[in-house]
Every structure is written in C-alpha cells, then in structure tokens.
Amino acid sequence: MFPDTKFAIISGLSILIFSTLIILTRPAIEKRRTLDLIAYLWLLAMLRPLLQPWIVNAGLISYVPRFLLLPALPLVYGPLFYLYIRKLTRPDKDFRVAEWLPALLLFLVILFFPYFRRPPAFHGAPAQGGFLPMALIDPGLTLIYGTLIFLLLKKHKRRVAEKLSQINEMKSLGSAYILLAIFVSLNLLLAIHRTTFHHWGLPPSVNQEIHGSGFLVMIISFSLFLARQRPVYSDSPDPDPEDVGPEQKESDSLFFEAKEDSGGMSANEEGGEEAPPDSEVKEIRQAIERQRLYMDSELTLESLARLLGRSRHQVSYLLNRGVNQNFYRYINGLRVEHASELLLDSEYAAWPVLRIALESGFSSKATFNRLFKEYKGKTPMEWRKKAS
C-alpha cells in the first residue's frame, strides 16, 4: 500500500471517529433520534469505502462476504444528504414514502449486486467507467439530489426569516450550501476521472491517489458538517400563531415558562411568600435592562438564571413579586418597548418591520405583530405612522 493511501485512511478514520464521538456526546437538548440515526448511517457509509484499499492490499477481499462488498456505496451519499437536510429543516414533518424509498431501493441494489456480478472496481483501482453504468448513474444521482437539496435549503432560508426569524449561519444552514457545492463538484469530477482516466496517461498509482484524495475531501467535509451542525428548531417546534387556539397562543416562541409562572399571579396568591427586598428586584431589573439581555431571541428562564447566578425559582419569584409580571410578560414587554422606540426613530425609517423585530429580540414576525398590538393597541405599521 502506498504511504499516501495509508495517510488518507488514517486521516479519514480519525475524522469519522471524532465526528461520531461528537454526535454521541451532544447535550440531551440537542439530540434528535431520527436526525442522529441518519448521521450514523452516513458516517458508516463513508467508513466502508475508506477501508477498501486496505482490504484489497492486505489480500482480504476474497474473504469478505458478498453482502459486505457494497460496491458503489458512495451512491447513497446523495440520498442520505437529502434525508438529513430534509429532517433538519422540517423536523415537524414525517418522511413521505417517496422520500426514503429511492434511498432504500438504491441500497438494496448495491447490497445484492455482487451476487449477480462481482464489481471490477474491487481490485485496488477505479474501474474504467465503473458499472451499472457508473458513468451515467453517479453524475445523474448527484445532479438530481443536488437540485433537491438546493431547493430544500432555499425554502428553509425563507422560512427561517419569516417564521423563526433567525439570521445566523447555524440557523440558516450557510455551511450546507458550501457542503452542497463540494458534494456536487467533487462527485462530477470523480465521475469524469473514473470514466476517462485511461486517456490521461497517468500511472495507476496516481489515478488511485486522485480518486482517494477526492473521496477523503468528501469524508472530511461531510463528517465536520455532521459534527458541527446543531438542530435548527427546538424539539417541539412552535406552531404558527395563526394555526393555534387562544389557549395555546400564550406559550409562544421560546417562552413556555409563561404557563408555569401562572400569567403574572403574585407569589402571595400562590403560596403566601413575602415580597422580595426592593434592592434585589432593582438589581435583577438593572442586569436585564442595562445589558439588554431581552434582545437575545433564545433567552429562557433557565439561561437568564444562569447569567444572573441565581436559581430558576429565584428569578421567577423576583419577577412575579417585584415586577408583578411573569418572565414571559416582562421580557416581551421590554422587547416591545425597544421596538416601539426604533419604529419612531427616523434613523431606522428604512428598516423593515422584520428587521426591527429581530433587532428587538423576537423570534417570529407573526408573534411580534401580535404582541405589539396587545401591548400598544396598534400594529407596528400603525405605530410607525406616528413618526410621520
């Protein structure tokens, strides 16, 4: 085996193991059973071809059972990529049969193909034109799934801006666009190389290194994406305010604590606790308002308590008794006030309402409009007209 091939195998294995450990050790709040399962299958699908040169050069290929030969296993990368992005962008929707069935049928063809014809590529170097015929199937699947993934990402970017209102790279899946470009370009280049390398006049070892290097780049790119990417939506995605009943609307966005805090009920009504010292209430209000913690759209009662160095119960108690508002009402009230100031400021006259909502810490334009009307008695656009 060539030294460079050994290096590629060791590097690829290290990346795959690292990515697997990252996924396994994620916090419970970031774990998604279906999404993680697809990730493990994807990593496993990259492991088998990576070990192929070592198996061939060690003379073990004849001892491998036919159902483990799995020729052309990289063909399933496109379907797995699509299924992963699909579940990442729409976790609230179950897979349709038309989405997972092509991937299953393709894998079954790869699994049983060696029982009918032993693939020529399993002798240490890429076979001319591949099989099935690879010269057409590989680029065809790449273009089909590349297009489907691009459409998913495009639709997701619009949905994030309109509903989740998160514009950071992790939420909008900016790295997925880069990964898609790498996937499509490398697959097409390797398909061309696999079909025409016999015309290039290069030694077999060089052709093998070209193919292996391209595959290694793909392994690194896919593995790092799987290890780095976090779920875009919470485990219980928020319904659109227009789609739920009045009793559900109060549990808005990331503030499910609103129900638990009893809609602003005082601590005396709940359990007869004494009012907190004014100094403690002033301290917590100053920390929230001066540091503008409310502008974090992902702020929760737990995360606020951690920032303030207090328990969740203490923060809830101080707000309920000291401000006479629960966490939900108090934080969104500050956001509405901040937004109302921006809407009346001539320097922000060119800003659309969505950008004002994002700047103020809201996580949904629809929620912003509804709460602004509730707090101010006017819609954001009606409020803005006051400035003119």
C-alpha positions in Angstrom: 0.0 0.0 0.0 1.3 3.5 -0.9 2.2 5.7 2.0 -0.2 8.4 0.9 -3.0 5.8 0.9 -2.2 4.9 4.4 -2.2 8.5 5.4 -5.6 9.0 3.8 -7.1 6.0 5.6 -5.7 7.1 9.0 -6.9 10.7 8.4 -10.3 9.6 7.3 -10.8 7.2 10.2 -9.7 9.9 12.7 -12.3 12.3 11.3 -15.0 9.7 11.3 -14.3 8.6 14.9 -14.1 12.2 16.0 -17.4 13.1 14.4 -19.1 10.0 15.8 -18.0 10.9 19.3 -19.2 14.5 18.9 -22.6 13.3 17.9 -22.7 10.7 20.7 -21.8 13.2 23.4 -24.1 16.0 22.4 -26.2 17.5 25.2 -29.6 15.9 25.5 -31.3 19.1 24.4 -29.5 18.8 21.0 -30.2 15.1 20.4 -32.7 14.2 17.7 -33.3 10.5 17.3 -34.1 10.4 13.6 -31.5 13.0 12.7 -28.8 11.3 14.6 -29.7 7.9 13.1 -29.2 9.4 9.6 -25.9 10.9 10.7 -24.7 7.5 11.9 -25.8 5.7 8.7 -24.0 8.4 6.7 -20.7 8.0 8.7 -21.0 4.3 8.4 -21.5 4.6 4.6 -18.3 6.6 4.4 -16.3 4.1 6.6 -16.7 1.0 4.3 -15.2 2.6 1.1 -12.5 4.2 3.1 -11.3 0.7 4.3 -11.5 -0.7 0.8 -7.8 0.0 -0.3 -6.5 -1.6 2.9 -8.7 -4.7 2.5 -7.5 -5.1 -1.1 -3.8 -4.6 -0.4 -4.0 -6.9 2.6 -5.4 -9.7 0.4 -8.6 -9.9 2.4 -11.0 -9.1 -0.3 -11.7 -12.7 -1.2 -12.7 -13.4 2.5 -15.3 -10.6 2.6 -18.9 -11.9 2.3 -20.6 -10.7 -0.8 -23.3 -8.8 1.1 -20.4 -6.7 2.7 -18.7 -5.9 -0.6 -21.2 -3.0 -1.1 -19.8 -1.7 -4.4 -20.5 2.0 -5.3 -21.7 2.7 -1.7 -20.9 6.4 -2.2 -24.0 6.5 -4.4 -26.1 6.7 -1.3 -24.4 9.9 -0.1 -26.8 12.0 -2.2 -30.0 10.4 -0.7 -28.6 10.5 2.8 -27.6 14.1 2.4 -31.1 14.9 1.2 -32.8 13.0 4.1 -30.6 14.7 6.6 -31.3 18.2 5.3 -34.9 17.4 5.0 -35.2 16.3 8.6 -33.0 19.2 9.8 -35.2 21.8 8.1 -38.6 20.2 8.7 -38.5 18.1 11.9 -42.2 18.6 12.3 -43.0 16.7 9.1 -42.7 12.9 8.9 -40.8 11.4 5.9 -43.0 10.5 3.0 -42.6 7.2 1.3 -41.4 8.9 -1.9 -38.5 10.5 0.1 -37.0 7.4 1.7 -38.0 4.7 -0.8 -35.4 5.6 -3.5 -32.6 5.5 -1.0 -33.7 2.1 0.3 -34.1 0.7 -3.3 -30.6 2.0 -4.2 -29.0 0.4 -1.2 -30.7 -2.9 -1.9 -29.3 -2.8 -5.5 -25.8 -2.1 -4.1 -26.2 -4.8 -1.5 -27.3 -7.6 -3.8 -25.4 -6.6 -7.0 -22.3 -8.7 -6.1 -24.5 -11.9 -6.1 -25.1 -11.4 -9.8 -21.8 -9.8 -10.9 -18.6 -9.2 -9.0 -17.7 -5.5 -9.4 -14.5 -4.8 -11.3 -13.6 -1.8 -9.2 -12.8 -4.1 -6.2 -9.3 -4.9 -7.2 -7.5 -1.9 -5.9 -8.0 0.8 -8.6 -11.0 2.6 -10.1 -12.5 0.6 -13.0 -12.9 2.2 -16.4 -16.4 3.6 -16.5 -17.4 1.7 -13.3 -20.5 -0.4 -13.5 -24.3 -0.1 -13.6 -23.0 2.0 -15.7 -21.5 4.4 -13.2 -20.6 6.9 -15.9 -24.3 7.9 -16.1 -25.8 6.9 -12.7 -23.3 8.6 -10.5 -23.5 12.1 -12.0 -27.2 11.7 -12.6 -28.0 11.0 -9.0 -25.6 13.8 -8.0 -27.5 16.4 -10.1 -30.9 15.1 -9.0 -30.2 15.1 -5.3 -28.1 18.2 -5.5 -31.1 20.1 -7.0 -33.5 18.7 -4.4 -31.2 19.7 -1.6 -30.7 23.2 -3.0 -34.4 23.7 -3.2 -34.8 22.5 0.4 -32.2 24.9 1.6 -33.6 27.8 -0.4 -37.1 27.2 1.0 -35.6 26.8 4.5 -33.8 30.1 4.4 -37.0 31.9 3.5 -38.9 30.0 6.3 -36.2 30.9 8.9 -36.5 34.6 8.1 -40.3 34.6 8.1 -41.2 32.3 11.0 -38.2 31.6 13.1 -36.6 34.9 12.3 -33.0 33.7 13.0 -30.5 35.1 10.6 -27.3 33.5 12.0 -25.3 31.0 9.9 -26.1 28.0 12.1 -29.9 28.6 11.8 -29.9 29.4 8.1 -27.6 26.4 7.3 -25.0 28.5 5.4 -22.4 25.8 5.7 -24.8 23.4 4.0 -24.6 25.4 0.8 -20.8 25.1 0.9 -21.1 21.3 1.5 -23.5 21.0 -1.3 -21.1 22.7 -3.7 -18.3 20.4 -2.6 -20.5 17.4 -3.0 -21.7 18.2 -6.5 -18.4 19.4 -7.9 -16.3 16.5 -6.4 -18.8 13.9 -7.5 -18.9 15.2 -11.0 -15.1 15.5 -11.2 -14.6 12.0 -9.8 -17.2 10.6 -12.3 -15.3 12.2 -15.2 -12.0 10.9 -13.8 -13.4 7.4 -13.3 -14.7 7.4 -16.9 -11.8 8.9 -18.7 -8.6 8.3 -16.6 -7.3 5.7 -19.1 -6.8 8.5 -21.6 -4.8 10.7 -19.2 -1.7 8.6 -19.5 -1.0 8.6 -15.7 0.3 5.7 -13.7 -2.3 3.6 -11.9 -1.0 4.7 -8.5 -1.6 8.4 -9.4 -5.1 7.7 -10.6 -5.7 5.9 -7.4 -4.4 8.8 -5.4 -6.6 11.3 -7.3 -9.7 9.2 -6.6 -8.7 8.6 -3.0 -7.9 12.3 -2.3 -11.3 13.4 -3.7 -13.0 10.9 -1.6 -11.1 12.0 1.5 -12.1 15.6 1.0 -15.7 14.5 0.8 -15.3 12.4 4.0 -13.8 15.4 5.9 -16.4 17.8 4.6 -19.4 15.6 5.4 -18.0 14.5 8.8 -17.3 18.0 10.0 -20.7 19.2 8.9 -22.4 16.4 10.8 -20.3 17.0 13.9 -20.8 20.8 13.8 -24.4 21.3 12.8 -26.9 21.7 15.6 -30.7 21.3 15.3 -32.3 24.4 13.8 -35.6 24.1 15.6 -36.5 23.1 19.2 -37.6 19.5 19.9 -41.2 20.8 20.0 -41.3 23.3 17.1 -43.5 26.3 17.8 -46.8 26.4 15.8 -47.7 29.5 13.9 -49.9 31.8 16.0 -52.5 31.7 13.2 -52.7 27.9 13.5 -53.5 27.5 17.2 -56.3 28.3 19.5 -56.3 31.2 22.0 -55.4 28.8 24.9 -52.2 27.8 23.1 -51.0 31.2 22.0 -49.7 32.3 25.3 -47.0 29.6 25.2 -45.2 31.5 22.5 -41.8 31.0 20.9 -39.1 30.0 23.5 -41.1 31.1 26.5 -43.1 28.1 27.6 -42.4 29.2 31.1 -45.3 31.6 30.8 -47.8 29.0 31.7 -45.8 27.7 34.6 -45.5 31.2 36.0 -49.3 31.5 36.2 -49.8 34.5 33.9 -48.4 37.0 36.4 -50.0 35.7 39.6 -48.3 37.1 42.6 -46.3 34.9 45.0 -48.7 35.7 47.8 -51.6 34.3 45.8 -49.6 31.2 45.0 -48.2 30.4 48.4 -48.1 33.3 50.8 -44.4 34.1 50.3 -43.2 37.5 51.5 -42.3 40.3 49.0 -38.6 40.3 48.0 -36.4 43.2 49.0 -36.5 46.2 46.7 -32.7 46.0 46.3 -32.9 42.5 44.8 -35.6 43.4 42.4 -33.7 46.5 41.3 -30.5 44.5 40.9 -32.2 41.9 38.6 -34.0 44.6 36.6 -30.9 46.6 36.0 -29.0 43.5 34.9 -31.6 42.6 32.4 -32.4 46.1 31.1 -28.9 47.7 31.1 -27.3 44.6 29.5 -30.3 44.3 27.2 -30.5 40.6 27.8 -34.0 40.6 26.4 -32.6 41.1 22.9 -31.4 37.5 22.9 -34.1 35.7 20.9 -33.1 32.4 22.5 -33.3 33.7 26.1 -35.1 31.3 28.5 -35.8 31.5 32.2 -33.1 28.9 32.8 -30.5 30.7 30.7 -31.4 34.0 32.4 -31.0 32.4 35.8 -27.5 31.1 34.8 -26.5 34.6 33.6 -27.6 36.2 36.8 -26.1 33.4 39.0 -29.4 32.6 40.6 -31.8 29.6 40.6 -34.7 29.5 38.2 -37.2 29.7 41.0 -35.5 32.8 42.5 -35.6 34.7 39.2 -39.3 33.7 38.6 -40.1 34.8 42.2 -38.4 38.1 41.9 -40.1 39.0 38.6 -43.6 37.8 39.8 -43.4 39.6 43.2 -41.1 42.5 42.4 -42.3 43.5 38.9 -45.8 41.9 39.1 -45.2 40.2 35.8 -44.1 36.7 34.9 -40.9 36.1 32.8 -42.9 35.9 29.5 -44.7 39.2 30.0 -41.8 41.1 31.4 -39.2 40.1 28.7 -41.6 40.6 25.8 -42.7 43.9 27.3 -39.1 45.2 27.2 -38.8 44.0 23.6 -42.0 45.8 22.6 -40.7 49.0 24.2 -37.4 48.7 22.4 -39.1 48.0 19.1 -41.5 50.9 19.6 -38.6 53.3 20.0 -36.9 52.0 16.9 -40.1 52.4 14.9 -40.4 56.1 15.9 -36.7 56.8 15.3 -36.1 58.4 11.9 -32.7 56.8 11.7 -34.4 53.4 11.4 -37.1 54.5 9.0 -35.6 52.4 6.2 -35.6 49.2 8.3 -38.4 46.8 7.5 -40.6 45.6 10.4 -39.0 42.1 10.3 -35.5 43.6 10.9 -37.0 45.7 13.8 -38.4 42.5 15.3 -35.1 40.7 15.0 -33.2 43.6 16.5 -35.6 43.7 19.4 -35.2 40.0 20.3 -38.3 38.5 18.9 -38.1 35.1 17.3 -41.1 35.4 15.0 -42.6 38.2 12.9 -46.1 37.0 13.5 -45.5 36.9 17.2 -44.0 40.4 17.1 -47.1 41.8 15.4 -49.5 40.1 17.7 -47.7 41.1 20.9 -47.0 44.6 19.7 -50.8 45.1 19.1 -51.5 43.5 22.5 -49.1 45.8 24.4 -49.5 49.0 22.4 -53.0 48.7 21.0 -51.6 49.3 17.5 -49.8 47.3 14.9 -46.1 48.1 14.2 -47.0 49.8 10.9 -49.7 51.9 12.6 -47.3 52.8 15.4 -44.6 53.8 12.8 -47.1 56.2 11.1 -47.0 58.3 14.3 -43.4 59.3 13.4 -44.5 60.7 10.1 
